[in-house]
């Protein structure tokens, strides 16, 4: 049981790390392009584009984390 719990915690941490890193990358790309999510002034087209970049980064980071986990486990893509 302890081994299964450890494996589940490691998988959860890997997913969370990928999710967070992807979100951070998406946010930084949005800021570099002038589409900051945290910009004052409410919802403008630039902030909405920033949200899309942030969310795309979240998904890409989680996808990348799953690919790395699969590669380390020796599973096919």
NORHUZI-V278274 format. One record per residue. N is the residue number from 0. PHI is phi in radians with two decimals (999 if undefined). NEAR is the number of other ideal C-beta (glycine too) atoms within 8 Angstrom. Layout:
n-><N	N>
phi-><PHI	PHI>
near-><NEAR	NEAR>
This chain:
n-><0	1	2	3	4	5	6	7	8	9	10	11	12	13	14	15	16	17	18	19	20	21	22	23	24	25	26	27	28	29	30	31	32	33	34	35	36	37	38	39	40	41	42	43	44	45	46	47	48	49	50	51	52	53	54	55	56	57	58	59	60	61	62	63	64	65	66	67	68	69	70	71	72	73	74	75	76>
phi-><999	-1.13	-1.14	-1.18	-1.15	-1.08	-1.11	-1.14	-1.15	-1.10	-1.14	-1.12	-1.16	-1.13	-1.10	-1.13	-1.12	-1.10	-1.08	-1.17	-1.11	-1.15	-1.11	-1.10	-1.12	-1.09	-1.14	-1.15	-1.12	-1.06	-1.10	-1.12	-1.54	1.48	-2.04	-1.39	-1.17	-1.62	-1.18	-1.22	2.04	1.44	-1.51	-1.99	-1.11	-1.17	-1.21	-1.17	-1.12	-1.06	-1.10	-1.09	-1.14	-1.10	-1.17	-1.12	-1.12	-1.03	-1.13	-1.16	-1.15	-1.16	-1.07	-1.13	-1.11	-1.17	-1.13	-1.14	-1.05	-1.14	-1.15	-1.19	-1.43	1.43	-1.48	-1.21	-1.16>
near-><4	5	6	7	8	8	8	8	8	8	9	8	8	11	11	8	9	15	12	9	9	15	12	9	11	15	13	8	10	14	10	6	8	6	11	10	10	3	9	3	5	5	4	8	5	10	14	9	11	15	9	8	14	13	9	9	15	12	9	11	15	12	9	10	13	10	9	10	10	10	9	6	6	4	6	3	5>
